[in-house]
C-alpha cells in the first residue's frame, strides 16, 4: 500500500526521539501500511484493534503507544493517506472527541463532500 503524507508522522517521530515506545509504534504502523492491503474494516480492526472508524468514507483514527498519539488515515484503493496526527490533547482540542466534529473538519478541509 502506498503511504501519502508520511512526512507528518516522520516529523512527529523526530520530535519525540526519546520516546522509544512511540517511535516503535510509528515504525510498526508504517510497516503494516506498507505490507497490508486492508480491503475491509474487519481485517483492519483485527490487525489494529486501536483503529477507530470515524467516517464511512474510510477514515480511521489510530491510537499509538502510551503517548496517546492520534493518527487520522484515509484508506482508498491501495493508498493510505495520513491526514492528521497529534497528541491526544491536540485531538480533543481539534475534534472534541466527537464524530460530528470530525466530519465537519473533514468537510472544511476538502476531504469529503
VOBA-1610 file (N, C-alpha, C; in pm, whole numbers, padded with zeros to 5 digits, always signed):
BEGIN
Unk+00084-00116+00000Unk+00000+00000+00000Unk+00090+00124+00000Unk+00056+00221-00080Unk+00131+00346-00085Unk+00088+00436+00031Unk+00186+00499+00096Unk+00158+00589+00208Unk+00177+00732+00161Unk+00071+00809+00169Unk+00075+00951+00132Unk+00071+01032+00262Unk+00152+01134+00271Unk+00156+01216+00392Unk+00245+01158+00500Unk+00334+01070+00462Unk+00424+01002+00554Unk+00506+01100+00638Unk+00538+01215+00580Unk+00623+01313+00648Unk+00562+01364+00778Unk+00430+01364+00787Unk+00365+01410+00910Unk+00405+01323+01029Unk+00404+01192+01009Unk+00442+01102+01118Unk+00593+01099+01138Unk+00669+01113+01030Unk+00815+01118+01044Unk+00857+01240+01126Unk+00790+01353+01105Unk+00819+01474+01182Unk+00787+01451+01330Unk+00672+01389+01357Unk+00633+01359+01494Unk+00737+01268+01558Unk+00786+01172+01483Unk+00886+01079+01534Unk+01016+01153+01567Unk+01060+01242+01479Unk+01182+01320+01504Unk+01169+01406+01629Unk+01051+01462+01651Unk+01028+01547+01768Unk+01025+01467+01898Unk+01006+01336+01888Unk+00991+01250+02006Unk+01090+01135+02006Unk+01213+01159+01962Unk+01312+01052+01953Unk+01338+00984+02087Unk+01322+01055+02197Unk+01342+00995+02329Unk+01230+00903+02371Unk+01118+00909+02303Unk+01004+00824+02335Unk+01011+00698+02248Unk+01085+00601+02297Unk+01112+00479+02220Unk+00983+00405+02185Unk+00890+00397+02279Unk+00767+00322+02251Unk+00686+00390+02140Unk+00683+00523+02137Unk+00612+00593+02030Unk+00682+00571+01897Unk+00814+00584+01894Unk+00889+00564+01769Unk+00869+00422+01715Unk+00870+00324+01806Unk+00846+00185+01764Unk+00704+00167+01711Unk+00606+00233+01775Unk+00467+00223+01729Unk+00450+00287+01591Unk+00519+00396+01566Unk+00513+00461+01434Unk+00575+00369+01330Unk+00692+00312+01361Unk+00757+00218+01267Unk+00667+00099+01238Unk+00602+00046+01342Unk+00512-00069+01323Unk+00395-00031+01233Unk+00338+00089+01253Unk+00228+00133+01169Unk+00274+00147+01024Unk+00391+00209+01001Unk+00444+00221+00865Unk+00459+00084+00800Unk+00517-00011+00874Unk+00539-00145+00819Unk+00407-00211+00781Unk+00307-00198+00870Unk+00177-00258+00840Unk+00111-00190+00720Unk+00121-00059+00712Unk+00061+00013+00600Unk+00127-00028+00469Unk+00258-00052+00472Unk+00331-00089+00351Unk+00302-00233+00308Unk+00280-00321+00404Unk+00267-00463+00369Unk+00124-00515+00365Unk+00037-00453+00438Unk-00103-00498+00442Unk-00182-00426+00333Unk-00285-00492+00288Unk-00378-00428+00195Unk-00517-00452+00251Unk-00550-00372+00352Unk-00677-00389+00420Unk-00791-00351+00326Unk-00866-00453+00283Unk-00977-00430+00190Unk-01110-00416+00261Unk-01115-00456+00386Unk-01239-00436+00460Unk-01207-00403+00605Unk-01299-00333+00671Unk-01275-00287+00808Unk-01248-00399+00907Unk-01304-00518+00886Unk-01282-00628+00980Unk-01137-00672+00982Unk-01073-00676+00864Unk-00931-00712+00857Unk-00847-00606+00928Unk-00880-00481+00905Unk-00806-00371+00966Unk-00815-00378+01118Unk-00935-00391+01170Unk-00955-00391+01315Unk-00894-00516+01379Unk-00891-00627+01304Unk-00828-00748+01356Unk-00678-00725+01377Unk-00613-00661+01278Unk-00470-00634+01287Unk-00438-00515+01376Unk-00528-00419+01380Unk-00507-00294+01455Unk-00628-00267+01544Unk-00635-00328+01662Unk-00750-00305+01749Unk-00765-00159+01794Unk-00659-00080+01777Unk-00665+00061+01813Unk-00729+00147+01705Unk-00764+00087+01591Unk-00825+00161+01481Unk-00972+00189+01510Unk-01011+00313+01489Unk-01149+00354+01513Unk-01202+00420+01386Unk-01301+00358+01325Unk-01362+00414+01204Unk-01443+00537+01244Unk-01401+00654+01195Unk-01467+00778+01234Unk-01550+00839+01122Unk-01542+00781+01001Unk-01628+00826+00892Unk-01638+00714+00789Unk-01755+00701+00731Unk-01782+00590+00638Unk-01703+00599+00508Unk-01640+00711+00479Unk-01558+00724+00358Unk-01418+00666+00376Unk-01396+00589+00483Unk-01269+00520+00502Unk-01169+00593+00589Unk-01215+00678+00679Unk-01126+00750+00770Unk-01121+00679+00905Unk-00998+00659+00953Unk-00975+00589+01079Unk-00878+00668+01165Unk-00902+00668+01295Unk-00805+00718+01391Unk-00733+00598+01450Unk-00602+00613+01470Unk-00520+00512+01536Unk-00463+00575+01662Unk-00461+00499+01768Unk-00407+00544+01896Unk-00273+00476+01914Unk-00164+00551+01900Unk-00031+00493+01905Unk+00033+00508+02041Unk+00069+00397+02101Unk+00152+00393+02220Unk+00089+00465+02339Unk+00162+00467+02448Unk+00116+00535+02568Unk+00119+00686+02550Unk+00183+00732+02445Unk+00190+00875+02414Unk+00052+00928+02376Unk-00041+00837+02344Unk-00177+00872+02302Unk-00174+00959+02177Unk-00086+00925+02086Unk-00081+00994+01958Unk-00195+00945+01872Unk-00268+01037+01817Unk-00380+01003+01732Unk-00341+01030+01587Unk-00369+00934+01500Unk-00337+00948+01359Unk-00465+00923+01280Unk-00502+01020+01198Unk-00619+01006+01113Unk-00572+00965+00974Unk-00619+00849+00929Unk-00577+00795+00800Unk-00699+00764+00716Unk-00690+00800+00588Unk-00793+00764+00492Unk-00741+00649+00407Unk-00820+00545+00394Unk-00785+00431+00310Unk-00869+00437+00183Unk-00799+00429+00068Unk-00871+00436-00058Unk-00787+00370-00167Unk-00837+00265-00225Unk-00779+00198-00342Unk-00627+00186-00338Unk-00575+00111-00240Unk-00433+00084-00234Unk-00350+00199-00179Unk-00414+00301-00126Unk-00343+00415-00069Unk-00389+00438+00075Unk-00293+00475+00157Unk-00323+00518+00294Unk-00272+00661+00304Unk-00362+00754+00327Unk-00325+00895+00336Unk-00330+00939+00481Unk-00216+00982+00533Unk-00210+01034+00669Unk-00258+01179+00662Unk-00373+01203+00721Unk-00439+01332+00709Unk-00405+01423+00826Unk-00393+01366+00945Unk-00369+01444+01066Unk-00302+01357+01169Unk-00213+01414+01249Unk-00160+01343+01364Unk-00129+01444+01474Unk-00137+01399+01595Unk-00110+01484+01709Unk-00129+01409+01839Unk-00106+01477+01948Unk-00124+01416+02080Unk-00273+01400+02107Unk-00304+01326+02211Unk-00445+01309+02246Unk-00506+01443+02285Unk-00431+01527+02354Unk-00482+01660+02390Unk-00513+01743+02266Unk-00425+01736+02166Unk-00449+01809+02040Unk-00572+01753+01968Unk-00589+01621+01977Unk-00707+01556+01920Unk-00834+01609+01984Unk-00835+01614+02117Unk-00954+01663+02188Unk-00979+01810+02154Unk-00873+01889+02147Unk-00887+02031+02116Unk-00940+02050+01973Unk-00892+01971+01879Unk-00932+01987+01739Unk-01068+01924+01710Unk-01092+01805+01764Unk-01209+01728+01726Unk-01312+01710+01837Unk-01285+01760+01955Unk-01378+01750+02068Unk-01421+01607+02098Unk-01339+01509+02054Unk-01371+01368+02077Unk-01512+01335+02028Unk-01547+01389+01910Unk-01684+01383+01861Unk-01684+01357+01710Unk-01755+01254+01666Unk-01756+01219+01523Unk-01818+01327+01436Unk-01915+01401+01487Unk-01974+01509+01409Unk-01872+01621+01386Unk-01791+01649+01486Unk-01686+01750+01471Unk-01579+01700+01374Unk-01547+01571+01380Unk-01452+01513+01286Unk-01506+01528+01144Unk-01633+01495+01124Unk-01695+01508+00991Unk-01689+01654+00943Unk-01719+01747+01031Unk-01714+01889+00995Unk-01572+01928+00954Unk-01472+01883+01029Unk-01332+01913+00998Unk-01293+01853+00863Unk-01335+01729+00837Unk-01306+01665+00708Unk-01368+01745+00594Unk-01490+01790+00613Unk-01559+01870+00512Unk-01488+02004+00489Unk-01455+02073+00598Unk-01389+02203+00588Unk-01251+02193+00522Unk-01188+02078+00532Unk-01055+02058+00473Unk-01063+01991+00335Unk-01182+01983+00279Unk-01199+01932+00144Unk-01177+01784+00128Unk-01187+01708+00236Unk-01163+01565+00229Unk-01290+01485+00203Unk-01406+01544+00232Unk-01534+01483+00200Unk-01627+01594+00148Unk-01734+01552+00084Unk-01834+01650+00035Unk-01941+01673+00137
//
